């Protein structure tokens, strides 16, 4: 329940915060902010993601007791990388003040991007530690602190100092400060008494982390570079205001999908790791197959529902100067964002459990190539929206390649075909049921589409037990259901 509460809180406040910052900065400055934020995410992926991945795969309550040097090594590695990046940020800031002492200067923006990356990396690392130890309450408190501080600092900064660099720094600072109240809970009192790790064992452990994490980091970097290049391409050809339109649609959509996917991954991947630890690889593969059914059963209706309510959201929530382009970009981006979430939270775990993560790199490179070809050709035919289509085509190509690698070969995964087919059918029924309400006045369309969609899809999931969700609910709340239902 704590994880579900954290998901709802994180998704809601991120959505509101994105709208508020876009309104206060305006399209052009929001485009600059979004471009720098994408750069911060890329930096975080390249420099800190291996720590998060290693924590979720190799750190646990058992490892905390039996092999405390693993946590010590992770902490020391984070500290070393963070200090080096902070020194680089200070150097960029100093040069920026000397060369171009304005908030829009490239060196100053680069320094802000580095500071934001440090904060993101610290928060993600500690969230991964809570996840690895199944401390749902600590994870919830961490998310609460992060969102509360981000709303106060980022929105306040955008209001008082409406410059992208200050909002960017406020975002990194909010994530850094969110960790401080949780250091005691997520700390490891055994670190001070941990025996020194023999040098040979240290090299072996680092090699294990590298072989496991580097392919995932490379793939994640590609998926972060892709929107960064796309925003830069729009900014270069159509201006920062158009890049801001694209960025708002992409950011709100990606936050919705990634927040839900991360909440699912928080639970499901650790269950698979636990199954391997206690029952072996075959049990873990079986759990991963079940997880795929659950992820698709929850992400696919969210994608369909988000498309259905986009016109109402645009009219009710999106700042007036973003309206029109927001809905146009969102329609083209949704399929690609769904593909990216399925890769990250359904297909990647297949290779993470097997500790053979190189296939995710080849899939990402195929996606990047398709995206690159798309941004060269499609804008000539469709204008700036061609970049959104290129991104969706690239992510679709990547999910096809990765899915093929998971389903072919000696260790091919056995997909839950019944659940996937029922999910697709239930989503189709949901879309058909909400279409008549999509054209209503926005204030009526939004609640009507949400209520009808949840009712229709929820009823089908319950009666057909799609992805075993009815069974999971009954097991989780056995005493809250009436006897007849049991």
C-alpha positions as CSV (number, residue, x, y, z in Angstrom):
1,X,0.0,0.0,0.0
2,X,2.9,2.4,0.7
3,X,4.2,1.9,-2.8
4,X,0.8,2.5,-4.3
5,X,0.4,5.7,-2.2
6,X,3.9,6.8,-3.3
7,X,2.9,6.2,-7.0
8,X,-0.3,8.2,-6.8
9,X,1.5,11.1,-4.9
10,X,4.4,11.2,-7.3
11,X,2.4,11.0,-10.5
12,X,-0.1,13.7,-9.3
13,X,2.5,16.2,-8.1
14,X,4.8,15.7,-11.0
15,X,2.0,16.4,-13.4
16,X,0.9,19.6,-11.5
17,X,4.5,20.7,-11.1
18,X,5.2,20.4,-14.8
19,X,2.2,22.4,-15.7
20,X,3.0,25.1,-13.1
21,X,6.6,25.5,-14.4
22,X,5.5,25.6,-18.0
23,X,3.0,28.4,-17.1
24,X,5.5,30.5,-15.3
25,X,8.4,30.1,-17.7
26,X,6.5,30.3,-21.0
27,X,7.1,28.2,-24.1
28,X,10.7,29.5,-25.0
29,X,12.2,29.3,-21.5
30,X,10.4,26.1,-20.8
31,X,12.0,24.7,-24.0
32,X,15.4,25.7,-22.6
33,X,14.6,24.2,-19.2
34,X,13.4,20.9,-20.8
35,X,16.5,20.6,-22.9
36,X,18.7,21.1,-19.9
37,X,16.6,18.7,-17.9
38,X,17.0,16.1,-20.6
39,X,20.8,16.7,-20.4
40,X,20.7,16.2,-16.7
41,X,18.9,12.9,-17.1
42,X,21.5,11.8,-19.7
43,X,24.4,12.7,-17.3
44,X,22.6,10.8,-14.5
45,X,22.3,7.8,-16.7
46,X,25.9,7.8,-17.8
47,X,27.5,8.4,-14.4
48,X,25.1,7.2,-11.7
49,X,22.7,4.6,-13.2
50,X,25.1,1.7,-12.6
51,X,24.9,2.3,-8.9
52,X,21.1,2.2,-8.9
53,X,21.1,-1.0,-11.1
54,X,23.7,-2.7,-9.0
55,X,21.7,-1.9,-5.8
56,X,18.5,-3.3,-7.1
57,X,20.1,-6.5,-8.5
58,X,22.8,-7.3,-5.9
59,X,21.8,-5.6,-2.7
60,X,19.2,-7.0,-0.3
61,X,18.5,-7.5,3.4
62,X,20.5,-10.7,3.3
63,X,23.4,-9.1,1.5
64,X,23.3,-6.2,4.0
65,X,24.0,-8.7,6.8
66,X,26.3,-11.1,5.0
67,X,28.3,-8.9,2.6
68,X,28.2,-5.3,4.0
69,X,31.2,-4.3,1.9
70,X,28.9,-4.2,-1.2
71,X,27.0,-1.2,0.3
72,X,30.3,0.4,1.3
73,X,31.6,0.1,-2.2
74,X,28.4,1.6,-3.7
75,X,28.5,4.6,-1.3
76,X,32.1,5.3,-2.0
77,X,31.6,5.1,-5.7
78,X,28.7,7.5,-5.6
79,X,30.7,9.9,-3.5
80,X,33.7,9.9,-5.8
81,X,31.6,10.4,-9.0
82,X,29.4,13.1,-7.3
83,X,32.5,15.1,-6.1
84,X,34.1,15.0,-9.6
85,X,30.9,16.2,-11.2
86,X,30.4,18.9,-8.7
87,X,34.0,20.1,-9.3
88,X,33.2,20.2,-13.0
89,X,30.0,22.2,-12.4
90,X,31.9,24.7,-10.3
91,X,34.5,25.1,-13.0
92,X,31.7,25.6,-15.7
93,X,30.0,28.1,-13.4
94,X,33.2,30.1,-12.8
95,X,34.0,30.2,-16.6
96,X,30.4,31.1,-17.4
97,X,30.4,34.0,-15.0
98,X,33.6,35.2,-16.5
99,X,32.7,34.7,-20.2
100,X,28.9,35.3,-20.3
101,X,27.5,36.3,-16.9
102,X,23.8,35.8,-17.8
103,X,21.4,33.0,-16.7
104,X,21.0,32.0,-20.4
105,X,24.8,31.4,-20.9
106,X,25.7,28.0,-22.1
107,X,28.4,27.4,-19.5
108,X,26.1,28.5,-16.7
109,X,23.3,26.2,-18.0
110,X,25.8,23.3,-18.2
111,X,26.7,23.9,-14.6
112,X,23.1,23.8,-13.6
113,X,22.6,20.6,-15.6
114,X,25.4,19.0,-13.7
115,X,24.0,20.0,-10.3
116,X,20.6,18.6,-11.2
117,X,22.2,15.3,-12.3
118,X,23.9,15.0,-8.9
119,X,20.6,15.4,-7.1
120,X,18.7,13.0,-9.4
121,X,21.4,10.4,-9.0
122,X,21.4,10.6,-5.2
123,X,17.6,10.3,-4.9
124,X,17.4,7.4,-7.4
125,X,20.2,5.6,-5.5
126,X,18.5,5.8,-2.2
127,X,15.1,4.9,-3.7
128,X,16.8,1.8,-5.1
129,X,18.2,0.9,-1.6
130,X,14.7,1.1,-0.1
131,X,13.4,-1.0,-3.0
132,X,16.1,-3.6,-2.6
133,X,15.3,-4.1,1.1
134,X,11.5,-4.0,0.6
135,X,11.1,-1.0,2.9
136,X,7.8,0.4,1.5
137,X,7.3,3.0,4.2
138,X,10.8,4.5,3.8
139,X,10.2,4.6,0.0
140,X,6.9,6.5,0.6
141,X,8.5,9.0,2.9
142,X,11.4,9.5,0.5
143,X,8.9,10.3,-2.3
144,X,6.9,12.6,0.0
145,X,10.0,14.6,0.9
146,X,11.1,14.8,-2.7
147,X,7.8,16.0,-4.1
148,X,7.1,18.5,-1.3
149,X,10.6,20.0,-1.6
150,X,10.4,20.0,-5.4
151,X,7.1,21.8,-5.4
152,X,8.2,24.4,-3.0
153,X,11.7,25.0,-4.4
154,X,11.0,24.6,-8.1
155,X,7.7,26.4,-8.3
156,X,8.8,29.1,-5.9
157,X,12.0,29.6,-7.9
158,X,10.1,29.8,-11.2
159,X,7.8,32.4,-9.6
160,X,10.5,34.6,-8.1
161,X,13.4,34.0,-10.5
162,X,11.8,32.8,-13.8
163,X,15.1,31.7,-15.4
164,X,15.6,28.0,-16.5
165,X,19.0,27.6,-14.8
166,X,17.6,28.6,-11.3
167,X,14.7,26.2,-11.6
168,X,17.1,23.5,-12.8
169,X,19.3,24.0,-9.7
170,X,16.3,24.0,-7.4
171,X,15.2,20.7,-8.8
172,X,18.6,19.1,-8.1
173,X,18.7,20.6,-4.6
174,X,15.2,19.3,-3.8
175,X,16.2,15.7,-4.6
176,X,19.4,16.1,-2.6
177,X,17.6,17.5,0.5
178,X,14.9,14.8,0.3
179,X,17.5,12.2,1.1
180,X,18.8,13.8,4.2
181,X,15.9,13.0,6.5
182,X,16.1,9.4,5.3
183,X,19.8,8.8,5.8
184,X,19.4,7.1,9.1
185,X,16.6,4.7,7.9
186,X,18.4,3.8,4.7
187,X,21.9,3.9,6.1
188,X,23.7,0.7,7.1
189,X,25.0,0.6,10.6
190,X,27.1,-2.4,9.7
191,X,29.3,-0.5,7.4
192,X,31.7,0.6,10.1
193,X,32.2,-3.0,11.2
194,X,32.4,-4.5,7.7
195,X,35.5,-6.5,7.0
196,X,37.8,-5.2,4.3
197,X,37.2,-6.9,0.9
198,X,40.2,-8.7,-0.6
199,X,41.6,-6.9,-3.6
200,X,40.9,-9.8,-5.9
201,X,37.3,-10.1,-4.7
202,X,36.9,-6.3,-5.1
203,X,37.9,-6.6,-8.8
204,X,35.6,-9.5,-9.3
205,X,32.7,-7.7,-7.7
206,X,33.3,-4.5,-9.8
207,X,33.6,-6.7,-12.9
208,X,30.2,-8.3,-12.1
209,X,28.6,-4.9,-11.7
210,X,30.2,-3.6,-14.9
211,X,29.2,-6.6,-17.0
212,X,25.6,-6.4,-15.6
213,X,25.2,-2.7,-15.6
214,X,27.1,-1.2,-18.5
215,X,24.8,-2.6,-21.3
216,X,21.8,-1.3,-19.4
217,X,23.4,2.1,-18.9
218,X,24.3,2.3,-22.6
219,X,20.7,1.4,-23.6
220,X,19.3,3.9,-21.1
221,X,21.7,6.6,-22.3
222,X,20.5,6.0,-25.9
223,X,16.9,6.3,-24.8
224,X,17.7,9.6,-23.0
225,X,19.8,10.9,-25.8
226,X,17.0,10.3,-28.3
227,X,14.6,12.9,-26.8
228,X,17.5,15.2,-26.2
229,X,18.5,15.1,-29.9
230,X,14.8,15.5,-30.9
231,X,14.3,18.6,-28.8
232,X,17.6,20.1,-30.1
233,X,16.5,19.3,-33.6
234,X,13.1,21.1,-33.1
235,X,14.8,24.0,-31.3
236,X,17.4,24.4,-34.2
237,X,14.8,24.3,-37.0
238,X,11.6,25.8,-35.5
239,X,12.8,27.7,-32.4
240,X,12.8,27.2,-28.6
241,X,9.0,27.9,-28.4
242,X,8.2,24.9,-30.6
243,X,10.7,22.8,-28.6
244,X,8.8,23.9,-25.5
245,X,5.5,22.6,-27.0
246,X,7.1,19.3,-27.8
247,X,8.8,19.2,-24.4
248,X,5.6,19.7,-22.4
249,X,3.8,16.9,-24.2
250,X,6.7,14.6,-24.0
251,X,7.4,15.3,-20.3
252,X,3.9,14.9,-19.0
253,X,3.4,11.7,-21.0
254,X,6.7,10.2,-20.1
255,X,6.2,11.1,-16.4
256,X,2.8,9.4,-16.4
257,X,4.2,6.2,-18.0
258,X,7.5,6.1,-16.1
259,X,5.9,6.7,-12.7
260,X,3.4,3.9,-13.1
261,X,6.1,1.6,-14.6
262,X,8.6,2.4,-11.9
263,X,6.0,1.7,-9.2
264,X,5.3,-1.7,-10.7
265,X,9.0,-2.4,-11.3
266,X,9.6,-1.5,-7.7
267,X,7.6,-4.5,-6.6
268,X,7.7,-7.0,-9.4
269,X,11.4,-7.1,-10.3
270,X,12.4,-7.6,-6.6
271,X,9.9,-10.4,-6.4
272,X,11.6,-12.1,-9.3
273,X,15.1,-11.5,-7.7
274,X,13.7,-13.0,-4.5
275,X,12.3,-16.0,-6.4
276,X,15.7,-16.7,-7.9
277,X,17.4,-16.3,-4.5
278,X,15.1,-18.9,-2.9
279,X,13.9,-21.2,-5.7
280,X,16.3,-20.9,-8.6
281,X,16.5,-19.4,-12.1
282,X,13.4,-21.3,-13.5
283,X,11.2,-19.8,-10.8
284,X,12.5,-16.4,-11.5
285,X,11.8,-16.8,-15.3
286,X,8.3,-17.9,-14.5
287,X,7.8,-14.8,-12.2
288,X,9.1,-12.5,-15.0
289,X,6.6,-13.9,-17.4
290,X,3.8,-13.2,-14.9
291,X,5.2,-9.7,-14.4
292,X,5.0,-9.0,-18.1
293,X,1.3,-9.8,-18.1
294,X,0.7,-7.5,-15.1
295,X,2.8,-4.6,-16.6
296,X,1.0,-4.8,-19.9
297,X,-2.4,-5.1,-18.2
298,X,-1.8,-1.8,-16.4
299,X,0.2,0.2,-18.9
300,X,-1.9,-0.5,-22.0
301,X,-5.2,0.9,-20.6
302,X,-3.3,3.9,-19.2
303,X,-2.0,4.6,-22.7
304,X,-5.4,4.3,-24.2
305,X,-7.0,6.3,-21.4
306,X,-4.4,9.1,-21.7
307,X,-5.2,9.4,-25.4
308,X,-8.9,9.5,-24.6
309,X,-8.7,12.4,-22.1
310,X,-5.9,14.4,-23.9
311,X,-8.4,17.0,-25.4
312,X,-10.0,17.6,-22.0
313,X,-6.7,17.8,-20.2
314,X,-5.5,20.3,-22.8
315,X,-8.5,22.5,-22.3
316,X,-8.6,22.3,-18.5
317,X,-5.0,22.2,-17.4
318,X,-2.5,23.0,-20.1
319,X,-1.5,26.7,-20.2
320,X,-3.3,28.5,-23.0
321,X,-0.1,29.3,-25.1
322,X,0.6,25.5,-25.3
323,X,-2.8,24.5,-26.4
324,X,-3.2,22.9,-29.9
325,X,0.4,21.8,-30.3
326,X,0.2,19.9,-26.9
327,X,-2.6,17.6,-28.1
328,X,-1.0,17.1,-31.6
329,X,2.3,16.1,-30.2
330,X,0.8,13.9,-27.5
331,X,-1.2,11.9,-30.0
332,X,2.0,11.0,-31.9
333,X,4.1,10.4,-28.8
334,X,1.8,8.0,-26.8
335,X,2.6,4.8,-28.8
336,X,6.3,5.4,-28.4
337,X,6.1,6.1,-24.7
338,X,4.2,2.9,-24.3
339,X,6.8,1.0,-26.2
340,X,9.6,2.5,-24.0
341,X,7.8,1.6,-20.8
342,X,7.2,-2.0,-22.0
343,X,10.9,-2.3,-22.7
344,X,12.0,-0.8,-19.4
345,X,9.6,-2.6,-17.1
346,X,8.6,-5.8,-19.0
347,X,11.3,-6.9,-21.4
348,X,14.5,-5.6,-19.7
349,X,13.9,-7.7,-16.6
350,X,14.1,-10.8,-18.7
351,X,17.8,-10.1,-19.5
352,X,18.5,-8.7,-16.0
353,X,17.5,-11.9,-14.4
354,X,19.7,-13.8,-16.8
355,X,22.6,-11.4,-16.1
356,X,23.0,-11.1,-19.9
357,X,22.0,-7.6,-20.6
358,X,23.9,-6.9,-23.9
359,X,20.7,-7.5,-26.1
360,X,19.2,-4.3,-24.7
361,X,22.1,-2.3,-26.3
362,X,21.5,-3.6,-29.8
363,X,17.8,-2.9,-29.5
364,X,18.5,0.7,-28.3
365,X,20.9,1.3,-31.2
366,X,18.4,0.1,-33.7
367,X,15.8,2.5,-32.2
368,X,18.3,5.4,-32.3
369,X,19.1,4.7,-36.0
370,X,15.4,4.6,-36.9
371,X,14.8,7.8,-34.9
372,X,17.8,9.5,-36.7
373,X,16.6,8.6,-40.1
374,X,13.1,9.8,-39.1
375,X,14.3,13.3,-38.0
376,X,16.1,13.7,-41.3
377,X,13.1,12.8,-43.5
378,X,9.8,13.3,-41.7
379,X,10.0,17.0,-40.7
380,X,10.2,17.9,-44.4
381,X,6.8,16.1,-44.9
382,X,5.0,16.9,-41.6
383,X,6.8,19.8,-40.1
384,X,8.0,19.7,-36.4
385,X,5.5,17.0,-35.6
386,X,7.6,14.7,-37.8
387,X,10.2,14.6,-35.0
388,X,7.5,13.1,-32.6
389,X,6.7,10.5,-35.2
390,X,10.4,9.7,-35.6
391,X,10.7,9.2,-31.9
392,X,7.7,6.8,-31.8
393,X,9.0,4.9,-34.8
394,X,12.4,4.5,-33.2
395,X,11.0,3.2,-29.9
396,X,8.7,0.9,-31.7
397,X,11.6,-0.6,-33.7
398,X,13.5,-1.0,-30.4
399,X,10.7,-2.9,-28.7
400,X,10.3,-5.2,-31.7
401,X,14.0,-6.1,-31.7
402,X,14.2,-6.6,-27.9
403,X,11.0,-8.7,-27.9
404,X,12.3,-10.8,-30.7
405,X,15.5,-11.5,-28.7
406,X,13.5,-12.5,-25.7
407,X,11.2,-14.8,-27.6
408,X,13.7,-16.6,-29.8
409,X,16.6,-18.8,-29.1
410,X,17.3,-21.6,-26.7
411,X,16.2,-19.6,-23.6
412,X,13.1,-18.0,-25.3
413,X,10.6,-16.7,-22.9
414,X,7.1,-18.2,-22.7
415,X,4.7,-15.3,-23.0
416,X,1.4,-15.3,-21.2
417,X,-0.6,-15.2,-24.4
418,X,-4.1,-15.5,-22.9
419,X,-3.5,-12.5,-20.6
420,X,-2.0,-10.3,-23.4
421,X,-4.9,-11.1,-25.8
422,X,-7.5,-10.4,-23.1
423,X,-5.8,-7.1,-22.2
424,X,-5.9,-6.0,-25.8
425,X,-9.6,-6.9,-26.1
426,X,-10.5,-5.2,-22.8
427,X,-8.7,-2.0,-23.9
428,X,-10.5,-2.0,-27.2
429,X,-13.8,-2.4,-25.3
430,X,-12.8,0.5,-23.0
431,X,-11.9,2.8,-25.9
432,X,-15.2,2.1,-27.7
433,X,-17.1,2.8,-24.5
434,X,-15.4,6.2,-23.8
435,X,-15.5,7.5,-27.4
436,X,-19.0,9.0,-27.1
437,X,-17.9,11.1,-24.1
438,X,-14.7,12.4,-25.6
439,X,-16.4,15.2,-27.5
440,X,-18.3,16.6,-24.5
441,X,-17.4,19.8,-22.8
442,X,-13.9,19.3,-21.2
443,X,-15.3,19.7,-17.6
444,X,-17.7,16.8,-18.4
445,X,-15.6,14.8,-20.7
446,X,-12.7,14.2,-18.3
447,X,-14.6,12.7,-15.4
448,X,-17.0,10.8,-17.7
449,X,-14.1,9.2,-19.7
450,X,-12.2,8.3,-16.5
451,X,-15.3,6.8,-14.8
452,X,-16.6,4.9,-17.8
453,X,-13.1,3.6,-18.7
454,X,-12.3,2.5,-15.2
455,X,-15.7,0.8,-14.9
456,X,-15.5,-1.1,-18.2
457,X,-11.9,-2.1,-18.0
458,X,-12.0,-2.9,-14.3
459,X,-15.1,-5.1,-14.7
460,X,-13.4,-7.1,-17.5
461,X,-10.3,-7.5,-15.5
462,X,-12.2,-8.7,-12.5
463,X,-14.5,-11.2,-14.3
464,X,-11.8,-12.5,-16.6
465,X,-9.0,-12.4,-14.0
466,X,-6.7,-10.7,-16.5
467,X,-3.0,-11.2,-15.5
468,X,-4.2,-12.7,-12.3
469,X,-5.1,-9.3,-10.9
470,X,-8.3,-10.5,-9.3
471,X,-6.4,-13.3,-7.5
472,X,-3.8,-10.8,-6.3
473,X,-6.5,-8.5,-4.9
474,X,-8.2,-11.4,-3.1
475,X,-5.0,-12.5,-1.6
476,X,-4.0,-9.0,-0.5
477,X,-7.4,-8.2,1.0
478,X,-9.1,-11.5,1.9
479,X,-11.1,-10.1,4.8
480,X,-12.4,-7.1,3.0
481,X,-14.3,-9.0,0.3
482,X,-17.8,-10.3,1.0
483,X,-18.2,-14.1,1.5
484,X,-20.1,-14.5,-1.8
485,X,-17.2,-12.9,-3.7
486,X,-14.8,-15.3,-2.1
